[in-house]
């Protein structure tokens, strides 16, 4: 398997074609953006943390029955993945109020929600990833009803598995974002699971161990990424 030309460069990752049409190489960058690209910066070695953490979680989820695009780690910053077509819908899962939910609904950040909240956004940078519901998804033809059912099922299962695992590491999984892809006629979990896409809070102190430290200029960003990786994979 040979790494060929770059197909796509996103805000945090690059995707390369390979000599196998069914496989891509994903390379994780240190570039960080927030507020739909308005704030830009670098988080040193973030690419390494996010690559290793995503690989670890994808493997764990695959073992527990959630299909993912992950094939194997190639290097510090690279993983081999299935060549999927991303469904242009982001799934947000929330266990605690934070970020845009707190702002929108006036719920104090850190409040435990009475039940898990699942939201959808339309993955579209120009529109700023607007919130949508299942009818919008169907009306716009973004995914079929059956696909949405599977996506919701997998998302809630990911939440259960990760929440339980992270609590043992004294981390609260406040909320996170997932993306799915189509591989043949199957839906598989894709993108990444990292401090860029999850809110991780220290279970004792509620200290933030994720990208909010960058978004909100809190300092200690690199340290938080390293700390959460250390706790998650025990390094
Ligand atoms: N999130 C993400 N990418 C996005 C939007 C949200 O990874 O484009 C993650 C974010 O890190 C958080 C969760 O999804 O863990 C919920 O994000 P929220 O809607 O609160 O948006 P934010 O406050 O990050 O703008």
py3Dmol code that shows the C-alpha trace and the ligand (Angstrom):
import py3Dmol

protein = """\
ATOM      1  CA  UNK A   1       0.000   0.000   0.000  1.00  0.00           C
ATOM      2  CA  UNK A   2       1.483   3.277  -1.187  1.00  0.00           C
ATOM      3  CA  UNK A   3       0.486   6.800  -0.039  1.00  0.00           C
ATOM      4  CA  UNK A   4      -0.401   8.799  -3.150  1.00  0.00           C
ATOM      5  CA  UNK A   5      -1.601  12.387  -3.743  1.00  0.00           C
ATOM      6  CA  UNK A   6      -3.573  14.491  -1.288  1.00  0.00           C
ATOM      7  CA  UNK A   7      -7.301  14.403  -1.994  1.00  0.00           C
ATOM      8  CA  UNK A   8      -8.522  16.880   0.548  1.00  0.00           C
ATOM      9  CA  UNK A   9      -7.198  19.232   3.207  1.00  0.00           C
ATOM     10  CA  UNK A  10      -9.494  20.079   6.081  1.00  0.00           C
ATOM     11  CA  UNK A  11      -8.973  22.303   9.101  1.00  0.00           C
ATOM     12  CA  UNK A  12      -7.258  19.623  11.207  1.00  0.00           C
ATOM     13  CA  UNK A  13      -6.494  16.744   8.830  1.00  0.00           C
ATOM     14  CA  UNK A  14      -5.272  15.889   5.360  1.00  0.00           C
ATOM     15  CA  UNK A  15      -6.614  12.918   3.417  1.00  0.00           C
ATOM     16  CA  UNK A  16      -4.494  11.032   0.870  1.00  0.00           C
ATOM     17  CA  UNK A  17      -5.392   8.510  -1.786  1.00  0.00           C
ATOM     18  CA  UNK A  18      -3.487   5.213  -1.689  1.00  0.00           C
ATOM     19  CA  UNK A  19      -2.654   2.518  -4.234  1.00  0.00           C
ATOM     20  CA  UNK A  20      -5.690   0.644  -2.845  1.00  0.00           C
ATOM     21  CA  UNK A  21      -8.892   2.413  -3.987  1.00  0.00           C
ATOM     22  CA  UNK A  22     -10.682   1.247  -0.824  1.00  0.00           C
ATOM     23  CA  UNK A  23      -8.199   2.847   1.585  1.00  0.00           C
ATOM     24  CA  UNK A  24      -7.151   6.401   2.467  1.00  0.00           C
ATOM     25  CA  UNK A  25      -4.388   7.749   4.673  1.00  0.00           C
ATOM     26  CA  UNK A  26      -5.463  10.439   7.163  1.00  0.00           C
ATOM     27  CA  UNK A  27      -2.740  12.765   8.459  1.00  0.00           C
ATOM     28  CA  UNK A  28      -3.495  14.761  11.605  1.00  0.00           C
ATOM     29  CA  UNK A  29      -2.178  18.351  11.741  1.00  0.00           C
ATOM     30  CA  UNK A  30      -1.341  20.674  14.647  1.00  0.00           C
ATOM     31  CA  UNK A  31      -3.492  23.447  13.124  1.00  0.00           C
ATOM     32  CA  UNK A  32      -6.355  24.512  15.327  1.00  0.00           C
ATOM     33  CA  UNK A  33      -9.391  26.562  14.368  1.00  0.00           C
ATOM     34  CA  UNK A  34     -12.465  27.669  16.268  1.00  0.00           C
ATOM     35  CA  UNK A  35     -15.642  29.647  15.633  1.00  0.00           C
ATOM     36  CA  UNK A  36     -16.013  28.305  12.100  1.00  0.00           C
ATOM     37  CA  UNK A  37     -12.420  29.148  11.152  1.00  0.00           C
ATOM     38  CA  UNK A  38     -12.435  32.721  12.564  1.00  0.00           C
ATOM     39  CA  UNK A  39      -9.818  31.888  15.211  1.00  0.00           C
ATOM     40  CA  UNK A  40      -6.682  30.144  13.995  1.00  0.00           C
ATOM     41  CA  UNK A  41      -3.634  28.803  15.797  1.00  0.00           C
ATOM     42  CA  UNK A  42      -1.363  25.870  16.473  1.00  0.00           C
ATOM     43  CA  UNK A  43      -1.491  23.354  19.281  1.00  0.00           C
ATOM     44  CA  UNK A  44       1.922  21.690  19.380  1.00  0.00           C
ATOM     45  CA  UNK A  45       1.714  17.903  18.865  1.00  0.00           C
ATOM     46  CA  UNK A  46      -2.109  17.983  18.757  1.00  0.00           C
ATOM     47  CA  UNK A  47      -1.920  15.892  15.571  1.00  0.00           C
ATOM     48  CA  UNK A  48      -0.105  13.137  17.453  1.00  0.00           C
ATOM     49  CA  UNK A  49      -2.556  13.201  20.378  1.00  0.00           C
ATOM     50  CA  UNK A  50      -5.633  13.179  18.138  1.00  0.00           C
ATOM     51  CA  UNK A  51      -4.281  10.422  15.889  1.00  0.00           C
ATOM     52  CA  UNK A  52      -3.390   8.150  18.814  1.00  0.00           C
ATOM     53  CA  UNK A  53      -6.574   8.846  20.779  1.00  0.00           C
ATOM     54  CA  UNK A  54      -8.852   8.380  17.764  1.00  0.00           C
ATOM     55  CA  UNK A  55      -7.111   5.099  16.881  1.00  0.00           C
ATOM     56  CA  UNK A  56      -7.511   3.868  20.470  1.00  0.00           C
ATOM     57  CA  UNK A  57     -11.226   4.735  20.636  1.00  0.00           C
ATOM     58  CA  UNK A  58     -12.003   3.432  17.129  1.00  0.00           C
ATOM     59  CA  UNK A  59     -10.407   0.095  18.009  1.00  0.00           C
ATOM     60  CA  UNK A  60     -12.342  -0.100  21.277  1.00  0.00           C
ATOM     61  CA  UNK A  61     -15.637   0.745  19.554  1.00  0.00           C
ATOM     62  CA  UNK A  62     -15.031  -1.722  16.723  1.00  0.00           C
ATOM     63  CA  UNK A  63     -14.434  -4.462  19.343  1.00  0.00           C
ATOM     64  CA  UNK A  64     -17.722  -3.504  21.004  1.00  0.00           C
ATOM     65  CA  UNK A  65     -19.752  -3.731  17.769  1.00  0.00           C
ATOM     66  CA  UNK A  66     -19.662  -0.199  16.332  1.00  0.00           C
ATOM     67  CA  UNK A  67     -18.217  -0.339  12.789  1.00  0.00           C
ATOM     68  CA  UNK A  68     -15.626   2.387  12.101  1.00  0.00           C
ATOM     69  CA  UNK A  69     -13.459   3.516   9.191  1.00  0.00           C
ATOM     70  CA  UNK A  70     -10.293   2.712  11.157  1.00  0.00           C
ATOM     71  CA  UNK A  71      -7.874   0.126   9.766  1.00  0.00           C
ATOM     72  CA  UNK A  72      -4.538   0.731  11.502  1.00  0.00           C
ATOM     73  CA  UNK A  73      -2.072   3.280  12.843  1.00  0.00           C
ATOM     74  CA  UNK A  74       0.733   4.019  10.352  1.00  0.00           C
ATOM     75  CA  UNK A  75       2.822   6.565  12.264  1.00  0.00           C
ATOM     76  CA  UNK A  76       2.589   9.232  14.973  1.00  0.00           C
ATOM     77  CA  UNK A  77       0.354  11.389  12.790  1.00  0.00           C
ATOM     78  CA  UNK A  78      -1.065   8.963  10.221  1.00  0.00           C
ATOM     79  CA  UNK A  79      -3.741   6.290  10.202  1.00  0.00           C
ATOM     80  CA  UNK A  80      -5.026   4.040   7.440  1.00  0.00           C
ATOM     81  CA  UNK A  81      -8.809   4.228   7.051  1.00  0.00           C
ATOM     82  CA  UNK A  82     -11.525   2.858   4.796  1.00  0.00           C
ATOM     83  CA  UNK A  83     -12.285   5.175   1.865  1.00  0.00           C
ATOM     84  CA  UNK A  84     -15.743   6.333   2.928  1.00  0.00           C
ATOM     85  CA  UNK A  85     -18.042   9.061   1.608  1.00  0.00           C
ATOM     86  CA  UNK A  86     -18.838  11.322   4.554  1.00  0.00           C
ATOM     87  CA  UNK A  87     -22.542  11.834   5.306  1.00  0.00           C
ATOM     88  CA  UNK A  88     -22.847  15.651   5.534  1.00  0.00           C
ATOM     89  CA  UNK A  89     -24.514  15.504   8.940  1.00  0.00           C
ATOM     90  CA  UNK A  90     -22.753  16.058  12.270  1.00  0.00           C
ATOM     91  CA  UNK A  91     -24.165  14.296  15.309  1.00  0.00           C
ATOM     92  CA  UNK A  92     -23.805  16.112  18.628  1.00  0.00           C
ATOM     93  CA  UNK A  93     -24.309  14.092  21.795  1.00  0.00           C
ATOM     94  CA  UNK A  94     -24.653  15.964  25.052  1.00  0.00           C
ATOM     95  CA  UNK A  95     -24.632  14.679  28.615  1.00  0.00           C
ATOM     96  CA  UNK A  96     -23.902  18.039  30.269  1.00  0.00           C
ATOM     97  CA  UNK A  97     -24.807  21.567  29.182  1.00  0.00           C
ATOM     98  CA  UNK A  98     -21.924  23.458  27.559  1.00  0.00           C
ATOM     99  CA  UNK A  99     -20.997  25.592  24.566  1.00  0.00           C
ATOM    100  CA  UNK A 100     -23.733  26.388  22.085  1.00  0.00           C
ATOM    101  CA  UNK A 101     -26.428  24.532  24.077  1.00  0.00           C
ATOM    102  CA  UNK A 102     -25.775  26.663  27.160  1.00  0.00           C
ATOM    103  CA  UNK A 103     -25.873  29.821  25.064  1.00  0.00           C
ATOM    104  CA  UNK A 104     -28.981  28.866  23.087  1.00  0.00           C
ATOM    105  CA  UNK A 105     -31.087  27.598  25.973  1.00  0.00           C
ATOM    106  CA  UNK A 106     -29.642  29.572  28.885  1.00  0.00           C
ATOM    107  CA  UNK A 107     -28.578  26.475  30.825  1.00  0.00           C
ATOM    108  CA  UNK A 108     -25.522  27.060  33.000  1.00  0.00           C
ATOM    109  CA  UNK A 109     -22.435  25.287  31.682  1.00  0.00           C
ATOM    110  CA  UNK A 110     -21.692  22.188  33.753  1.00  0.00           C
ATOM    111  CA  UNK A 111     -25.356  21.336  34.448  1.00  0.00           C
ATOM    112  CA  UNK A 112     -26.001  17.593  34.130  1.00  0.00           C
ATOM    113  CA  UNK A 113     -28.833  17.111  31.619  1.00  0.00           C
ATOM    114  CA  UNK A 114     -31.786  14.964  32.720  1.00  0.00           C
ATOM    115  CA  UNK A 115     -31.294  12.792  29.665  1.00  0.00           C
ATOM    116  CA  UNK A 116     -28.788  12.523  26.826  1.00  0.00           C
ATOM    117  CA  UNK A 117     -29.526  15.031  24.061  1.00  0.00           C
ATOM    118  CA  UNK A 118     -28.829  14.106  20.432  1.00  0.00           C
ATOM    119  CA  UNK A 119     -28.682  16.920  17.882  1.00  0.00           C
ATOM    120  CA  UNK A 120     -27.887  17.114  14.163  1.00  0.00           C
ATOM    121  CA  UNK A 121     -26.035  19.824  12.252  1.00  0.00           C
ATOM    122  CA  UNK A 122     -25.778  20.205   8.493  1.00  0.00           C
ATOM    123  CA  UNK A 123     -22.048  19.932   7.699  1.00  0.00           C
ATOM    124  CA  UNK A 124     -21.631  23.081   5.635  1.00  0.00           C
ATOM    125  CA  UNK A 125     -18.923  25.664   6.448  1.00  0.00           C
ATOM    126  CA  UNK A 126     -20.530  28.409   4.337  1.00  0.00           C
ATOM    127  CA  UNK A 127     -23.712  28.156   6.387  1.00  0.00           C
ATOM    128  CA  UNK A 128     -21.814  27.701   9.674  1.00  0.00           C
ATOM    129  CA  UNK A 129     -23.044  24.119  10.291  1.00  0.00           C
ATOM    130  CA  UNK A 130     -26.683  25.015  11.129  1.00  0.00           C
ATOM    131  CA  UNK A 131     -28.799  22.830  13.419  1.00  0.00           C
ATOM    132  CA  UNK A 132     -31.230  20.591  11.527  1.00  0.00           C
ATOM    133  CA  UNK A 133     -33.713  17.858  12.451  1.00  0.00           C
ATOM    134  CA  UNK A 134     -34.574  14.467  10.986  1.00  0.00           C
ATOM    135  CA  UNK A 135     -37.128  15.995   8.622  1.00  0.00           C
ATOM    136  CA  UNK A 136     -34.506  18.359   7.184  1.00  0.00           C
ATOM    137  CA  UNK A 137     -32.158  15.403   6.676  1.00  0.00           C
ATOM    138  CA  UNK A 138     -34.862  13.530   4.778  1.00  0.00           C
ATOM    139  CA  UNK A 139     -36.157  16.594   2.914  1.00  0.00           C
ATOM    140  CA  UNK A 140     -32.668  17.506   1.699  1.00  0.00           C
ATOM    141  CA  UNK A 141     -31.775  13.888   0.892  1.00  0.00           C
ATOM    142  CA  UNK A 142     -28.698  13.989   3.161  1.00  0.00           C
ATOM    143  CA  UNK A 143     -29.411  10.464   4.449  1.00  0.00           C
ATOM    144  CA  UNK A 144     -32.243   7.945   4.316  1.00  0.00           C
ATOM    145  CA  UNK A 145     -34.565   7.229   7.217  1.00  0.00           C
ATOM    146  CA  UNK A 146     -32.873   3.858   7.732  1.00  0.00           C
ATOM    147  CA  UNK A 147     -29.412   5.488   7.729  1.00  0.00           C
ATOM    148  CA  UNK A 148     -30.532   8.062  10.318  1.00  0.00           C
ATOM    149  CA  UNK A 149     -31.850   5.246  12.512  1.00  0.00           C
ATOM    150  CA  UNK A 150     -28.492   3.441  12.353  1.00  0.00           C
ATOM    151  CA  UNK A 151     -26.528   6.674  12.913  1.00  0.00           C
ATOM    152  CA  UNK A 152     -28.564   7.445  16.053  1.00  0.00           C
ATOM    153  CA  UNK A 153     -28.191   3.890  17.353  1.00  0.00           C
ATOM    154  CA  UNK A 154     -24.404   3.889  16.867  1.00  0.00           C
ATOM    155  CA  UNK A 155     -24.052   7.407  18.341  1.00  0.00           C
ATOM    156  CA  UNK A 156     -25.858   6.477  21.559  1.00  0.00           C
ATOM    157  CA  UNK A 157     -23.820   3.281  21.826  1.00  0.00           C
ATOM    158  CA  UNK A 158     -20.591   5.276  21.396  1.00  0.00           C
ATOM    159  CA  UNK A 159     -21.784   7.579  24.192  1.00  0.00           C
ATOM    160  CA  UNK A 160     -22.411   4.658  26.547  1.00  0.00           C
ATOM    161  CA  UNK A 161     -19.071   2.985  25.836  1.00  0.00           C
ATOM    162  CA  UNK A 162     -16.968   6.160  26.027  1.00  0.00           C
ATOM    163  CA  UNK A 163     -18.756   7.612  29.066  1.00  0.00           C
ATOM    164  CA  UNK A 164     -18.208   4.429  31.057  1.00  0.00           C
ATOM    165  CA  UNK A 165     -14.568   4.063  29.997  1.00  0.00           C
ATOM    166  CA  UNK A 166     -13.675   7.714  30.611  1.00  0.00           C
ATOM    167  CA  UNK A 167     -15.271   7.832  34.063  1.00  0.00           C
ATOM    168  CA  UNK A 168     -12.833   5.112  35.133  1.00  0.00           C
ATOM    169  CA  UNK A 169     -10.092   7.536  34.064  1.00  0.00           C
ATOM    170  CA  UNK A 170     -11.779  10.309  36.114  1.00  0.00           C
ATOM    171  CA  UNK A 171     -12.945  12.129  33.002  1.00  0.00           C
ATOM    172  CA  UNK A 172     -16.497  13.350  32.374  1.00  0.00           C
ATOM    173  CA  UNK A 173     -17.580  13.172  28.733  1.00  0.00           C
ATOM    174  CA  UNK A 174     -19.685  16.347  28.656  1.00  0.00           C
ATOM    175  CA  UNK A 175     -20.453  16.314  24.936  1.00  0.00           C
ATOM    176  CA  UNK A 176     -18.960  15.326  21.582  1.00  0.00           C
ATOM    177  CA  UNK A 177     -19.421  15.376  17.827  1.00  0.00           C
ATOM    178  CA  UNK A 178     -19.448  12.371  15.503  1.00  0.00           C
ATOM    179  CA  UNK A 179     -19.384  12.003  11.742  1.00  0.00           C
ATOM    180  CA  UNK A 180     -20.332   8.926   9.763  1.00  0.00           C
ATOM    181  CA  UNK A 181     -19.442   7.686   6.303  1.00  0.00           C
ATOM    182  CA  UNK A 182     -20.826   5.301   3.714  1.00  0.00           C
ATOM    183  CA  UNK A 183     -18.681   2.290   2.892  1.00  0.00           C
ATOM    184  CA  UNK A 184     -20.462   0.281   0.225  1.00  0.00           C
ATOM    185  CA  UNK A 185     -24.010   0.131   1.566  1.00  0.00           C
ATOM    186  CA  UNK A 186     -22.881   0.272   5.211  1.00  0.00           C
ATOM    187  CA  UNK A 187     -22.760   3.206   7.632  1.00  0.00           C
ATOM    188  CA  UNK A 188     -19.491   3.379   9.585  1.00  0.00           C
ATOM    189  CA  UNK A 189     -18.187   5.814  12.192  1.00  0.00           C
ATOM    190  CA  UNK A 190     -15.582   8.130  10.625  1.00  0.00           C
ATOM    191  CA  UNK A 191     -13.688  11.396  11.280  1.00  0.00           C
ATOM    192  CA  UNK A 192     -12.040  11.513  14.743  1.00  0.00           C
ATOM    193  CA  UNK A 193     -12.680  11.238  18.479  1.00  0.00           C
ATOM    194  CA  UNK A 194     -10.322  13.621  20.243  1.00  0.00           C
ATOM    195  CA  UNK A 195     -10.075  16.709  22.471  1.00  0.00           C
ATOM    196  CA  UNK A 196     -10.888  18.692  19.296  1.00  0.00           C
ATOM    197  CA  UNK A 197     -14.302  17.062  19.034  1.00  0.00           C
ATOM    198  CA  UNK A 198     -15.168  16.151  22.634  1.00  0.00           C
ATOM    199  CA  UNK A 199     -15.561  18.110  25.848  1.00  0.00           C
ATOM    200  CA  UNK A 200     -13.540  16.262  28.494  1.00  0.00           C
ATOM    201  CA  UNK A 201     -13.785  17.524  32.096  1.00  0.00           C
ATOM    202  CA  UNK A 202     -11.750  16.315  35.045  1.00  0.00           C
ATOM    203  CA  UNK A 203     -14.303  14.421  37.152  1.00  0.00           C
ATOM    204  CA  UNK A 204     -13.003  15.830  40.435  1.00  0.00           C
ATOM    205  CA  UNK A 205     -12.205  19.454  39.592  1.00  0.00           C
ATOM    206  CA  UNK A 206     -14.334  19.955  36.421  1.00  0.00           C
ATOM    207  CA  UNK A 207     -11.167  21.398  34.840  1.00  0.00           C
ATOM    208  CA  UNK A 208     -11.410  21.513  31.035  1.00  0.00           C
ATOM    209  CA  UNK A 209      -9.119  19.048  29.216  1.00  0.00           C
ATOM    210  CA  UNK A 210     -10.061  19.841  25.606  1.00  0.00           C
ATOM    211  CA  UNK A 211     -10.195  22.419  22.819  1.00  0.00           C
ATOM    212  CA  UNK A 212     -12.204  24.865  24.953  1.00  0.00           C
ATOM    213  CA  UNK A 213      -8.842  25.848  26.481  1.00  0.00           C
ATOM    214  CA  UNK A 214      -7.840  27.063  22.986  1.00  0.00           C
ATOM    215  CA  UNK A 215     -11.260  28.533  22.095  1.00  0.00           C
ATOM    216  CA  UNK A 216     -11.361  30.523  25.342  1.00  0.00           C
ATOM    217  CA  UNK A 217      -7.644  31.422  25.638  1.00  0.00           C
ATOM    218  CA  UNK A 218      -7.332  29.593  28.944  1.00  0.00           C
ATOM    219  CA  UNK A 219      -3.673  28.541  28.536  1.00  0.00           C
ATOM    220  CA  UNK A 220      -2.290  25.088  29.263  1.00  0.00           C
ATOM    221  CA  UNK A 221      -3.693  23.807  25.965  1.00  0.00           C
ATOM    222  CA  UNK A 222      -0.847  21.437  25.034  1.00  0.00           C
ATOM    223  CA  UNK A 223      -0.652  20.155  28.613  1.00  0.00           C
ATOM    224  CA  UNK A 224      -4.381  19.354  28.635  1.00  0.00           C
ATOM    225  CA  UNK A 225      -4.156  17.391  25.360  1.00  0.00           C
ATOM    226  CA  UNK A 226      -1.177  15.389  26.683  1.00  0.00           C
ATOM    227  CA  UNK A 227      -2.875  14.788  30.039  1.00  0.00           C
ATOM    228  CA  UNK A 228      -6.078  13.458  28.534  1.00  0.00           C
ATOM    229  CA  UNK A 229      -4.140  11.175  26.140  1.00  0.00           C
ATOM    230  CA  UNK A 230      -2.069   9.880  29.044  1.00  0.00           C
ATOM    231  CA  UNK A 231      -5.220   9.073  31.032  1.00  0.00           C
ATOM    232  CA  UNK A 232      -7.051   7.529  28.078  1.00  0.00           C
ATOM    233  CA  UNK A 233      -4.329   5.254  26.755  1.00  0.00           C
ATOM    234  CA  UNK A 234      -2.258   5.053  29.906  1.00  0.00           C
ATOM    235  CA  UNK A 235       0.954   6.539  28.490  1.00  0.00           C
TER     236      UNK A 235
END
"""
ligand_1 = """\
25
LIG
N -18.011 20.154 17.861
C -17.067 19.825 16.906
N -17.108 20.433 15.685
C -18.053 21.354 15.363
C -19.025 21.681 16.325
C -18.975 21.066 17.563
O -16.204 18.983 17.139
O -18.042 21.868 14.220
C -17.989 19.484 19.176
C -17.475 20.410 20.274
O -16.096 20.241 20.487
C -18.261 19.932 21.471
C -19.580 19.409 20.889
O -19.309 19.148 19.527
O -17.594 18.858 22.110
C -20.732 20.374 21.026
O -20.360 21.594 20.456
P -21.243 22.915 20.582
O -22.479 22.777 19.759
O -21.421 23.264 22.005
O -20.416 24.006 19.800
P -19.228 24.965 20.232
O -19.544 25.517 21.582
O -18.019 24.080 20.190
O -19.245 25.979 19.144
"""
view = py3Dmol.view(width=600, height=400)
view.addModel(protein, "pdb")
view.setStyle({"model": 0}, {"cartoon": {"style": "trace"}})
view.addModel(ligand_1, "xyz")
view.setStyle({"model": 1}, {"stick": {}})
view.zoomTo()
view.show()
